[in-house]
């Protein structure tokens, strides 16, 4: 696999039952990669090039330490199995894992990726088509306000990434008023009236076959109510 190859999967879902999680502490090197991942997510959400998709409503994601450990444990499990999946070894879904960690949420989205390095995974996530239920949509969705970024390395040196986005039950606490200097540095973006606002909750993702990350997503396939969480996989060429 060359540095320009990566495998990805994205998932968005609604409420599900709980499952057990195990602690997965981060080494300094892994913690640095996870911080890099968070910076990428928030820089992307603030990027004016994506304003049509965010409507100026995608605030910076708050890093959640519990969600980060959940994500890291999942990345470690994928690295050991050398396979991308939204299900844990015990069959737990992303929502199961966050609930087991004591997090109360109303919406969850998950991106998982494997690449030669973190920058490659980050770049390919955002090369997907806009206004589609994919990784890019999870990153830009203003309904999500918190995230856990978890990174692991497999024995062959590949980087495995899990991004667990969620909206906490009850919403976010009020943000303290910023000083005048901070407000000038970080002006609040105004919502555009040109298009309709994004949905209050993220869309569910349809299953797709492996396809180039930059290609248009294939049409969704119907699923009956109560079916297992749905996911999409893409591979960059």
VOTORTI-229452 format. One record per residue: residue number from 1; x, y, z of N, C-alpha, C in turn. Coordinates in steps of 0.2 Angstrom, whole numbers, plus 5000, padded with zeros to 4 digits. Example, Ala and Ser with C-alpha at 12.3 -4.5 7.8 and 13.67 -1.06 7.14 Angstrom:
2
VOSE;1;5066;4972;5039;5062;4978;5039;5066;4984;5039
VOSE;2;5064;4989;5035;5068;4995;5036;5064;5000;5039
***
This chain:
237
VOSE;1;5004;4994;5000;5000;5000;5000;5004;5006;5000
VOSE;2;5003;5011;4996;5007;5017;4995;5004;5022;5000
VOSE;3;5008;5028;5001;5005;5033;5006;4999;5036;5003
VOSE;4;4997;5035;4997;4991;5038;4994;4985;5034;4994
VOSE;5;4986;5028;4997;4980;5023;4998;4977;5024;5005
VOSE;6;4971;5023;5005;4967;5023;5012;4961;5020;5011
VOSE;7;4958;5017;5017;4952;5014;5017;4948;5018;5022
VOSE;8;4941;5019;5021;4937;5023;5025;4930;5020;5026
VOSE;9;4927;5022;5031;4920;5020;5032;4917;5025;5036
VOSE;10;4910;5027;5035;4907;5032;5039;4900;5029;5041
VOSE;11;4898;5031;5047;4891;5029;5049;4888;5035;5053
VOSE;12;4882;5035;5053;4878;5039;5057;4872;5035;5059
VOSE;13;4870;5036;5066;4864;5032;5068;4860;5035;5073
VOSE;14;4855;5032;5076;4851;5035;5081;4852;5030;5087
VOSE;15;4847;5031;5092;4849;5028;5099;4849;5020;5098
VOSE;16;4854;5018;5102;4855;5010;5102;4856;5008;5110
VOSE;17;4856;5002;5111;4858;5000;5118;4865;5001;5120
VOSE;18;4867;4999;5126;4874;5000;5129;4878;4993;5128
VOSE;19;4884;4994;5129;4889;4989;5129;4895;4991;5133
VOSE;20;4899;4986;5135;4905;4987;5139;4911;4990;5135
VOSE;21;4915;4994;5138;4921;4997;5134;4927;4996;5139
VOSE;22;4933;4995;5136;4939;4995;5141;4943;5001;5140
VOSE;23;4947;5003;5145;4951;5008;5145;4957;5007;5140
VOSE;24;4959;5012;5136;4964;5012;5131;4968;5018;5132
VOSE;25;4973;5019;5136;4977;5025;5137;4981;5027;5131
VOSE;26;4982;5033;5130;4986;5035;5124;4993;5037;5126
VOSE;27;4998;5034;5122;5005;5036;5122;5006;5044;5120
VOSE;28;5011;5047;5122;5012;5054;5120;5012;5054;5112
VOSE;29;5014;5050;5108;5014;5050;5101;5007;5049;5098
VOSE;30;5003;5045;5101;4996;5044;5099;4992;5050;5101
VOSE;31;4993;5053;5107;4990;5059;5109;4991;5065;5104
VOSE;32;4997;5065;5102;4999;5071;5097;4995;5070;5091
VOSE;33;4995;5064;5088;4991;5062;5082;4983;5064;5083
VOSE;34;4981;5062;5089;4974;5063;5090;4972;5071;5091
VOSE;35;4977;5075;5094;4976;5082;5094;4976;5085;5087
VOSE;36;4981;5082;5083;4981;5084;5076;4975;5083;5072
VOSE;37;4972;5077;5073;4965;5075;5070;4960;5080;5072
VOSE;38;4960;5082;5079;4955;5087;5081;4956;5094;5078
VOSE;39;4962;5096;5077;4963;5102;5074;4961;5102;5067
VOSE;40;4962;5097;5063;4960;5096;5056;4952;5097;5056
VOSE;41;4948;5093;5060;4941;5094;5060;4939;5101;5061
VOSE;42;4941;5104;5066;4939;5111;5068;4941;5116;5063
VOSE;43;4947;5115;5060;4949;5120;5054;4944;5119;5048
VOSE;44;4942;5112;5047;4938;5111;5041;4931;5114;5042
VOSE;45;4928;5113;5048;4922;5116;5050;4922;5123;5049
VOSE;46;4927;5127;5051;4928;5134;5050;4929;5137;5043
VOSE;47;4931;5132;5039;4934;5134;5032;4928;5137;5028
VOSE;48;4929;5143;5026;4923;5147;5022;4921;5143;5016
VOSE;49;4926;5139;5013;4924;5135;5007;4918;5130;5008
VOSE;50;4917;5128;5014;4912;5123;5016;4906;5127;5019
VOSE;51;4905;5133;5018;4900;5137;5021;4893;5135;5019
VOSE;52;4893;5133;5012;4886;5131;5009;4884;5125;5013
VOSE;53;4888;5121;5015;4886;5114;5018;4885;5115;5026
VOSE;54;4888;5120;5029;4888;5121;5036;4883;5126;5038
VOSE;55;4881;5130;5033;4877;5136;5034;4880;5141;5039
VOSE;56;4886;5140;5040;4889;5144;5046;4888;5142;5053
VOSE;57;4885;5136;5053;4882;5134;5060;4887;5129;5063
VOSE;58;4892;5127;5060;4896;5121;5063;4901;5124;5067
VOSE;59;4900;5124;5074;4904;5127;5079;4910;5122;5080
VOSE;60;4915;5125;5083;4921;5120;5084;4919;5114;5089
VOSE;61;4921;5108;5087;4919;5102;5091;4923;5103;5098
VOSE;62;4920;5101;5103;4923;5100;5109;4926;5093;5110
VOSE;63;4932;5093;5112;4935;5086;5113;4932;5083;5119
VOSE;64;4930;5077;5119;4927;5073;5125;4932;5068;5126
VOSE;65;4935;5068;5132;4940;5063;5134;4938;5056;5134
VOSE;66;4932;5055;5137;4929;5048;5137;4927;5046;5130
VOSE;67;4925;5050;5125;4923;5048;5118;4930;5047;5115
VOSE;68;4935;5050;5117;4942;5049;5113;4944;5042;5115
VOSE;69;4943;5040;5122;4946;5034;5124;4942;5028;5120
VOSE;70;4935;5029;5120;4931;5025;5116;4933;5024;5109
VOSE;71;4935;5029;5106;4937;5029;5099;4944;5026;5098
VOSE;72;4948;5027;5103;4955;5024;5103;4954;5017;5104
VOSE;73;4950;5014;5108;4949;5007;5109;4947;5004;5103
VOSE;74;4942;5007;5099;4940;5004;5093;4945;5004;5088
VOSE;75;4949;5010;5087;4955;5010;5082;4960;5004;5084
VOSE;76;4961;5003;5090;4966;4997;5092;4963;4991;5090
VOSE;77;4956;4990;5091;4953;4984;5089;4954;4983;5081
VOSE;78;4952;4988;5078;4953;4987;5070;4960;4986;5068
VOSE;79;4965;4989;5072;4972;4988;5070;4974;4981;5071
VOSE;80;4971;4978;5077;4973;4971;5078;4970;4966;5073
VOSE;81;4964;4968;5071;4960;4964;5066;4962;4965;5059
VOSE;82;4965;4971;5058;4967;4974;5051;4961;4974;5047
VOSE;83;4956;4977;5049;4950;4977;5045;4946;4983;5048
VOSE;84;4943;4987;5044;4938;4992;5046;4931;4990;5048
VOSE;85;4929;4992;5053;4922;4990;5055;4919;4996;5060
VOSE;86;4912;4996;5059;4909;5000;5064;4907;4996;5070
VOSE;87;4907;4990;5070;4906;4985;5075;4912;4983;5079
VOSE;88;4912;4983;5086;4917;4981;5090;4918;4973;5090
VOSE;89;4923;4971;5093;4924;4963;5093;4918;4960;5096
VOSE;90;4914;4963;5101;4909;4960;5104;4902;4962;5100
VOSE;91;4903;4965;5094;4897;4967;5091;4894;4974;5093
VOSE;92;4897;4977;5097;4895;4984;5100;4895;4989;5094
VOSE;93;4890;4993;5093;4890;4999;5089;4893;5005;5092
VOSE;94;4894;5010;5088;4897;5016;5090;4893;5019;5096
VOSE;95;4886;5019;5095;4882;5021;5101;4882;5017;5107
VOSE;96;4883;5010;5106;4884;5006;5112;4890;5008;5116
VOSE;97;4895;5009;5112;4902;5011;5115;4901;5017;5119
VOSE;98;4898;5022;5116;4898;5029;5120;4893;5028;5126
VOSE;99;4888;5025;5125;4883;5024;5131;4887;5020;5136
VOSE;100;4891;5015;5135;4894;5011;5140;4899;5015;5144
VOSE;101;4902;5021;5140;4907;5025;5143;4903;5030;5148
VOSE;102;4896;5030;5148;4893;5035;5152;4891;5041;5149
VOSE;103;4891;5041;5142;4889;5047;5138;4882;5047;5136
VOSE;104;4878;5052;5137;4871;5052;5136;4870;5056;5129
VOSE;105;4868;5054;5124;4868;5057;5118;4861;5057;5114
VOSE;106;4860;5061;5109;4854;5061;5105;4856;5059;5098
VOSE;107;4862;5060;5096;4864;5058;5089;4871;5056;5089
VOSE;108;4873;5051;5085;4880;5049;5084;4882;5048;5077
VOSE;109;4888;5050;5075;4891;5048;5069;4898;5046;5070
VOSE;110;4900;5041;5066;4907;5039;5066;4910;5038;5059
VOSE;111;4916;5040;5059;4921;5039;5053;4926;5035;5055
VOSE;112;4928;5030;5051;4934;5026;5053;4938;5026;5046
VOSE;113;4945;5026;5047;4949;5026;5041;4955;5022;5043
VOSE;114;4959;5020;5038;4965;5017;5038;4969;5020;5033
VOSE;115;4975;5022;5034;4980;5025;5029;4987;5025;5031
VOSE;116;4991;5026;5027;4999;5026;5028;5000;5032;5034
VOSE;117;4997;5037;5034;4998;5042;5039;4991;5046;5040
VOSE;118;4991;5050;5045;4985;5054;5047;4983;5059;5042
VOSE;119;4988;5062;5039;4986;5068;5034;4983;5065;5028
VOSE;120;4985;5059;5026;4982;5056;5020;4974;5054;5021
VOSE;121;4973;5051;5027;4966;5050;5029;4962;5056;5029
VOSE;122;4965;5061;5033;4961;5068;5033;4959;5070;5026
VOSE;123;4964;5070;5022;4963;5073;5015;4958;5069;5011
VOSE;124;4958;5063;5012;4953;5059;5008;4946;5060;5010
VOSE;125;4945;5060;5017;4939;5061;5020;4935;5067;5017
VOSE;126;4939;5073;5016;4936;5079;5013;4936;5079;5005
VOSE;127;4938;5074;5002;4938;5074;4995;4932;5071;4992
VOSE;128;4927;5069;4997;4921;5066;4995;4916;5071;4992
VOSE;129;4911;5069;4989;4906;5074;4986;4902;5077;4991
VOSE;130;4901;5084;4990;4897;5088;4995;4890;5086;4995
VOSE;131;4886;5087;5000;4879;5086;5001;4877;5079;5000
VOSE;132;4881;5074;5002;4880;5067;5002;4881;5064;5009
VOSE;133;4878;5059;5011;4878;5056;5017;4885;5052;5018
VOSE;134;4890;5055;5019;4897;5052;5019;4901;5055;5025
VOSE;135;4908;5053;5025;4912;5056;5030;4912;5063;5030
VOSE;136;4913;5066;5024;4913;5074;5024;4907;5077;5028
VOSE;137;4901;5074;5027;4895;5076;5030;4895;5075;5037
VOSE;138;4898;5070;5040;4899;5069;5047;4903;5075;5050
VOSE;139;4909;5076;5046;4913;5081;5049;4910;5088;5049
VOSE;140;4906;5090;5044;4903;5097;5043;4896;5097;5047
VOSE;141;4894;5092;5049;4887;5092;5052;4886;5097;5058
VOSE;142;4883;5102;5058;4882;5106;5064;4878;5103;5070
VOSE;143;4875;5098;5068;4871;5095;5074;4876;5092;5079
VOSE;144;4882;5090;5077;4887;5087;5081;4891;5093;5085
VOSE;145;4892;5092;5091;4895;5097;5095;4901;5094;5099
VOSE;146;4902;5088;5099;4907;5085;5103;4910;5079;5099
VOSE;147;4916;5077;5100;4920;5072;5096;4925;5069;5101
VOSE;148;4926;5062;5099;4932;5059;5102;4936;5056;5096
VOSE;149;4942;5058;5096;4947;5056;5090;4951;5051;5093
VOSE;150;4951;5045;5090;4956;5039;5093;4960;5036;5087
VOSE;151;4967;5036;5089;4971;5034;5084;4975;5027;5086
VOSE;152;4977;5023;5082;4981;5017;5083;4985;5015;5078
VOSE;153;4991;5012;5079;4995;5010;5073;4995;5002;5074
VOSE;154;4995;4999;5068;4996;4992;5067;5003;4990;5067
VOSE;155;5005;4984;5067;5012;4982;5067;5015;4983;5061
VOSE;156;5012;4984;5055;5015;4986;5049;5015;4994;5048
VOSE;157;5014;4998;5053;5015;5005;5053;5009;5009;5051
VOSE;158;5004;5006;5048;4998;5009;5046;4994;5013;5052
VOSE;159;4991;5018;5050;4987;5022;5055;4980;5021;5054
VOSE;160;4977;5019;5060;4969;5018;5060;4966;5023;5064
VOSE;161;4961;5026;5062;4958;5032;5065;4950;5031;5066
VOSE;162;4948;5033;5071;4941;5033;5073;4939;5040;5075
VOSE;163;4934;5043;5072;4931;5049;5074;4924;5048;5076
VOSE;164;4922;5049;5083;4916;5048;5086;4913;5054;5087
VOSE;165;4908;5057;5083;4904;5063;5084;4898;5062;5088
VOSE;166;4896;5066;5092;4889;5066;5095;4887;5072;5097
VOSE;167;4880;5072;5098;4876;5078;5101;4874;5076;5108
VOSE;168;4876;5079;5113;4874;5077;5120;4867;5078;5121
VOSE;169;4864;5074;5125;4857;5074;5127;4857;5081;5131
VOSE;170;4852;5085;5130;4851;5091;5134;4855;5097;5131
VOSE;171;4858;5096;5125;4862;5101;5122;4868;5103;5126
VOSE;172;4871;5108;5123;4878;5111;5126;4876;5116;5132
VOSE;173;4880;5117;5137;4879;5122;5142;4881;5129;5138
VOSE;174;4878;5134;5141;4879;5141;5138;4887;5142;5138
VOSE;175;4889;5145;5132;4896;5147;5132;4897;5154;5135
VOSE;176;4902;5155;5140;4903;5161;5143;4905;5166;5138
VOSE;177;4903;5173;5139;4904;5178;5134;4911;5179;5133
VOSE;178;4913;5180;5127;4921;5181;5126;4922;5188;5126
VOSE;179;4929;5189;5128;4931;5196;5128;4931;5200;5121
VOSE;180;4931;5206;5121;4931;5210;5114;4936;5207;5110
VOSE;181;4942;5206;5113;4948;5204;5108;4947;5197;5106
VOSE;182;4944;5192;5110;4942;5186;5107;4937;5186;5102
VOSE;183;4932;5190;5103;4926;5191;5098;4929;5193;5092
VOSE;184;4934;5198;5092;4937;5200;5085;4941;5195;5082
VOSE;185;4944;5191;5086;4948;5185;5083;4943;5180;5080
VOSE;186;4938;5178;5084;4933;5173;5082;4926;5176;5081
VOSE;187;4925;5179;5076;4918;5182;5075;4913;5176;5074
VOSE;188;4907;5177;5076;4902;5172;5076;4900;5172;5068
VOSE;189;4900;5166;5065;4897;5166;5058;4890;5167;5058
VOSE;190;4888;5171;5053;4880;5172;5052;4878;5167;5047
VOSE;191;4872;5164;5049;4869;5159;5045;4866;5162;5038
VOSE;192;4867;5158;5033;4865;5160;5026;4858;5159;5025
VOSE;193;4855;5164;5022;4847;5163;5020;4846;5161;5013
VOSE;194;4852;5159;5010;4851;5157;5003;4848;5150;5002
VOSE;195;4850;5146;5007;4848;5139;5006;4844;5137;5013
VOSE;196;4841;5131;5013;4837;5129;5019;4843;5127;5024
VOSE;197;4841;5127;5031;4846;5125;5036;4847;5118;5036
VOSE;198;4852;5115;5038;4853;5108;5038;4849;5105;5043
VOSE;199;4848;5098;5043;4843;5095;5047;4845;5095;5054
VOSE;200;4841;5094;5059;4842;5095;5066;4846;5088;5068
VOSE;201;4845;5083;5065;4849;5077;5067;4852;5074;5060
VOSE;202;4858;5071;5061;4862;5069;5055;4858;5063;5051
VOSE;203;4859;5063;5044;4856;5058;5041;4859;5051;5042
VOSE;204;4855;5046;5041;4858;5039;5041;4861;5037;5034
VOSE;205;4867;5034;5035;4870;5032;5029;4868;5026;5026
VOSE;206;4868;5026;5019;4866;5019;5015;4872;5015;5014
VOSE;207;4871;5009;5013;4877;5004;5012;4879;5006;5004
VOSE;208;4886;5006;5003;4888;5007;4996;4894;5002;4995
VOSE;209;4895;5000;4989;4901;4996;4987;4907;5000;4987
VOSE;210;4913;4997;4988;4919;5000;4988;4920;5004;4981
VOSE;211;4922;5011;4982;4922;5015;4976;4927;5020;4977
VOSE;212;4930;5024;4972;4935;5029;4973;4932;5034;4978
VOSE;213;4936;5037;4983;4933;5042;4987;4931;5048;4984
VOSE;214;4933;5050;4978;4931;5056;4975;4925;5055;4970
VOSE;215;4923;5049;4969;4918;5047;4965;4911;5049;4968
VOSE;216;4906;5050;4964;4899;5051;4967;4897;5045;4970
VOSE;217;4893;5046;4976;4891;5040;4979;4885;5037;4976
VOSE;218;4885;5030;4976;4879;5027;4972;4873;5028;4976
VOSE;219;4867;5026;4972;4861;5028;4976;4860;5023;4982
VOSE;220;4856;5026;4987;4855;5022;4993;4850;5016;4992
VOSE;221;4851;5011;4996;4847;5005;4995;4842;5005;5002
VOSE;222;4836;5004;5001;4831;5004;5006;4833;4999;5011
VOSE;223;4831;5001;5018;4832;4996;5023;4826;4997;5027
VOSE;224;4824;4991;5030;4818;4991;5034;4819;4994;5041
VOSE;225;4814;4997;5044;4814;5000;5051;4817;4994;5056
VOSE;226;4822;4997;5060;4824;4992;5065;4830;4988;5062
VOSE;227;4832;4989;5056;4838;4986;5054;4845;4988;5057
VOSE;228;4850;4984;5056;4856;4986;5060;4859;4992;5057
VOSE;229;4863;4996;5061;4866;5002;5058;4869;5001;5051
VOSE;230;4868;5006;5047;4871;5006;5040;4877;5009;5039
VOSE;231;4881;5008;5035;4888;5011;5034;4890;5011;5026
VOSE;232;4895;5015;5025;4897;5016;5018;4905;5015;5018
VOSE;233;4908;5012;5014;4915;5011;5013;4917;5014;5006
VOSE;234;4923;5017;5007;4926;5019;5000;4933;5018;5001
VOSE;235;4936;5017;4995;4944;5016;4994;4947;5021;4989
VOSE;236;4952;5025;4991;4955;5029;4987;4960;5025;4982
VOSE;237;4961;5028;4976;4965;5025;4971;4971;5029;4970
***
